[in-house]
Amino acid sequence: MTSFRILLILIFTIVFIFLLGFIDFKIITPLLPLSDDICFYHTNTPPAWVELFYLDSLGHPEPPFTGLHMLILLLMSLILGVYTGIKIDKWLLKRK
């Protein structure tokens, strides 16, 4: 791998982290049926997907994500960044 390709991958990974983070936390998460009361899930059983992606070990939805949620977001950004960086590097090499 050339240093230019590594730089492209790094730049696109960072861009995708911010882009997917914005889409997730500003557009998708507010549309989900999460309770506004942070104590709601202490007395009520949450759905499995809410517990998996949005609740910490104490049942607090603040901040509204878990480590798994962040890991999936980072892995998606890394995969898209690597794919985009490699494709653009190959495209630039063909143009020469």
C-alpha positions as CSV (number, residue, x, y, z in Angstrom):
1,M,0.0,0.0,0.0
2,T,1.3,3.4,-0.9
3,S,1.3,6.2,1.6
4,F,-1.2,8.1,-0.5
5,R,-3.7,5.2,-0.3
6,I,-3.3,5.1,3.4
7,L,-3.9,8.8,3.6
8,L,-7.0,8.5,1.5
9,I,-8.3,5.7,3.7
10,L,-7.7,7.7,6.8
11,I,-9.4,10.8,5.4
12,F,-12.4,9.0,4.2
13,T,-12.7,7.0,7.4
14,I,-12.8,10.2,9.4
15,V,-15.3,11.7,7.0
16,F,-17.6,8.7,7.3
17,I,-17.3,8.7,11.1
18,F,-18.7,12.2,11.2
19,L,-21.2,11.6,8.4
20,L,-22.6,8.4,9.8
21,G,-22.5,9.8,13.4
22,F,-24.5,12.8,12.3
23,I,-27.1,10.7,10.4
24,D,-27.4,8.3,13.4
25,F,-27.6,10.7,16.3
26,K,-29.4,13.6,14.6
27,I,-31.8,11.9,12.2
28,I,-32.3,8.2,13.1
29,T,-32.1,8.2,16.9
30,P,-34.7,10.9,17.4
31,L,-37.2,9.0,15.3
32,L,-36.9,5.9,17.5
33,P,-39.5,5.3,20.1
34,L,-37.1,5.8,23.1
35,S,-38.6,7.2,26.3
36,D,-37.8,10.8,27.3
37,D,-37.8,9.8,31.0
38,I,-34.4,8.4,31.9
39,C,-35.9,6.3,34.7
40,F,-38.5,4.7,32.5
41,Y,-36.5,1.6,31.9
42,H,-35.8,1.0,35.6
43,T,-39.4,-0.1,36.1
44,N,-40.3,-1.3,32.6
45,T,-38.7,-4.0,30.5
46,P,-37.2,-2.5,27.4
47,P,-37.3,-4.3,24.0
48,A,-34.1,-6.3,23.3
49,W,-32.9,-4.0,20.5
50,V,-33.2,-1.0,22.9
51,E,-31.3,-2.8,25.6
52,L,-28.6,-3.9,23.1
53,F,-28.0,-0.6,21.3
54,Y,-29.1,2.2,23.6
55,L,-29.0,1.3,27.3
56,D,-25.9,1.1,29.5
57,S,-25.6,-1.5,32.2
58,L,-27.7,0.5,34.7
59,G,-30.6,1.0,32.2
60,H,-29.9,4.6,31.5
61,P,-30.4,5.8,27.9
62,E,-28.0,8.8,28.5
63,P,-25.9,9.0,26.4
64,P,-28.2,7.3,23.9
65,F,-25.7,4.6,22.8
66,T,-23.7,1.7,24.1
67,G,-20.3,0.4,23.2
68,L,-21.7,-2.0,20.7
69,H,-23.6,0.9,19.0
70,M,-20.3,2.9,18.7
71,L,-18.3,-0.2,17.6
72,I,-20.8,-0.9,14.8
73,L,-20.7,2.8,13.7
74,L,-16.9,2.8,13.7
75,L,-16.6,-0.5,11.9
76,M,-19.0,0.7,9.2
77,S,-17.0,3.9,8.8
78,L,-13.8,2.0,8.6
79,I,-15.2,-0.4,5.9
80,L,-16.6,2.5,3.9
81,G,-13.4,4.5,4.3
82,V,-11.2,1.6,3.1
83,Y,-13.4,0.8,0.2
84,T,-13.7,4.4,-0.9
85,G,-10.0,5.1,-0.5
86,I,-8.9,2.1,-2.5
87,K,-11.4,2.8,-5.3
88,I,-10.4,6.4,-5.6
89,D,-6.7,5.5,-5.5
90,K,-7.2,3.0,-8.3
91,W,-9.3,5.5,-10.3
92,L,-6.5,8.1,-10.0
93,L,-3.9,5.6,-11.1
94,K,-5.9,4.7,-14.2
95,R,-6.1,8.4,-15.2
96,K,-2.3,8.7,-15.5
